[in-house]
Structure formats: C-alpha cells, structure tokens
C-alpha cells in the first residue's frame, strides 16, 4: 500500500497539469523537496496556515480528480496484470524483472 505522500506524489504526476501553478508549486515543495510548512511559507511569502490551506485544497483537488477519473487506479490494475502475465508466461531472469519494475517505478 502506498504512503499518503507517495499516493499524492503519483496523483500530482498524473493530474498536476490540471492544477494552478501555485498549487503545483506548493505540492512540489512539500512532496518532492520534503520541505516543512514553515519553510514553504518563507519561500512563498505566506503564513504557515496559508501553506496548510493551499496544500489541503491542492490535495483535495487531486483526490477528487482521481475519484472521478480513476487514472491511478487503472494504471495500477494494468501494471498488476502485466506482472501477472509476465510471471505466468515467461521465465524472466532477475535482471529483466528489475528492468520491468523500474519501468513501472515500483
């Protein structure tokens, strides 16, 4: 199961283009650069509470998009089917499995 941070990071990679530039920026600073709310506030010149509110709205938007469109859920289902197919059909060497997993960012 994905951690909350990983889940929203994946949602950002899928739906990030649908967010405002400010939402993308706060998510990048929080999820990708692992900055605290206070550090993000300093960079964006807003209060820690302002960062919290913006971050919460951005994550809610990503969650709503996934709820409506289910791209991440569908991608995970496809990935699982590919792995099942490969495991049942081919006798892959460890190196090939590693390449497949890297491709799907597992």
C-alpha positions as CSV (number, residue, x, y, z in Angstrom):
1,X,0.0,0.0,0.0
2,X,1.3,3.5,-0.8
3,X,2.0,6.0,1.9
4,X,0.0,9.2,1.7
5,X,3.0,11.1,0.4
6,X,3.6,8.6,-2.4
7,X,-0.1,8.5,-3.3
8,X,-0.3,12.2,-3.7
9,X,3.0,12.4,-5.5
10,X,1.7,9.9,-8.1
11,X,-1.6,11.8,-8.4
12,X,0.5,15.0,-8.9
13,X,2.4,13.4,-11.7
14,X,-0.9,12.3,-13.4
15,X,-3.1,15.4,-12.7
16,X,-0.6,18.1,-12.0
17,X,-1.3,19.8,-15.3
18,X,-4.8,20.5,-14.2
19,X,-3.7,22.4,-11.1
20,X,-2.9,26.1,-10.8
21,X,0.8,27.0,-10.9
22,X,0.6,27.9,-7.2
23,X,-0.9,24.5,-6.3
24,X,1.8,22.7,-8.3
25,X,4.5,24.8,-6.7
26,X,3.3,24.0,-3.1
27,X,2.9,20.3,-3.9
28,X,6.4,20.2,-5.4
29,X,7.9,21.9,-2.4
30,X,6.1,19.6,0.1
31,X,6.1,16.3,-1.7
32,X,9.2,16.4,-3.9
33,X,11.5,18.5,-1.8
34,X,10.2,17.4,1.6
35,X,10.1,21.0,3.0
36,X,8.1,21.9,6.1
37,X,5.1,24.1,6.0
38,X,7.1,26.9,7.6
39,X,9.9,26.6,5.0
40,X,7.4,26.6,2.2
41,X,5.7,29.7,3.8
42,X,9.1,31.5,3.7
43,X,9.6,30.7,0.1
44,X,6.1,31.6,-1.0
45,X,5.9,34.6,1.5
46,X,2.7,33.4,3.1
47,X,1.9,32.1,6.5
48,X,2.3,28.6,7.6
49,X,-1.5,28.4,7.9
50,X,-1.8,29.7,4.3
51,X,0.5,26.9,3.1
52,X,-1.5,24.4,5.1
53,X,-4.8,25.6,3.5
54,X,-3.3,25.7,0.0
55,X,-1.8,22.2,0.4
56,X,-5.0,20.8,1.7
57,X,-7.0,22.3,-1.2
58,X,-4.5,21.0,-3.7
59,X,-4.6,17.5,-2.3
60,X,-8.4,17.6,-2.2
61,X,-8.4,18.6,-5.8
62,X,-6.1,15.7,-6.7
63,X,-8.2,13.3,-4.7
64,X,-11.4,14.5,-6.4
65,X,-9.8,14.1,-9.8
66,X,-8.7,10.6,-9.1
67,X,-12.2,9.8,-7.6
68,X,-13.8,10.9,-10.9
69,X,-11.3,9.7,-13.4
70,X,-9.5,6.8,-11.7
71,X,-6.4,7.0,-13.8
72,X,-4.0,5.9,-11.0
73,X,-6.3,3.0,-10.1
74,X,-6.5,2.0,-13.7
75,X,-2.7,2.3,-14.1
76,X,-2.1,0.1,-11.0
77,X,-4.5,-2.5,-12.4
78,X,-2.7,-2.6,-15.7
79,X,0.6,-2.8,-14.0
80,X,-0.6,-5.7,-11.9
81,X,-2.0,-7.5,-14.9
82,X,1.3,-7.1,-16.8
83,X,3.2,-8.5,-13.9
84,X,0.9,-11.5,-13.6
85,X,1.1,-12.2,-17.3
86,X,4.9,-12.0,-17.3
87,X,5.2,-14.2,-14.2
88,X,2.9,-16.9,-15.7
89,X,4.2,-16.7,-19.3
90,X,7.9,-16.0,-19.2
91,X,10.8,-17.3,-17.3
92,X,12.5,-14.0,-16.7
93,X,15.9,-13.6,-15.3
94,X,16.3,-11.3,-12.3
95,X,17.8,-8.5,-14.4
96,X,14.7,-8.5,-16.7
97,X,12.4,-8.3,-13.7
98,X,14.4,-5.4,-12.4
99,X,14.0,-3.5,-15.7
100,X,10.3,-4.1,-15.7
101,X,9.9,-2.9,-12.1
102,X,12.0,0.2,-12.9
103,X,9.8,0.9,-15.9
104,X,6.7,0.9,-13.7
105,X,8.5,2.8,-10.9
106,X,7.8,0.1,-8.3
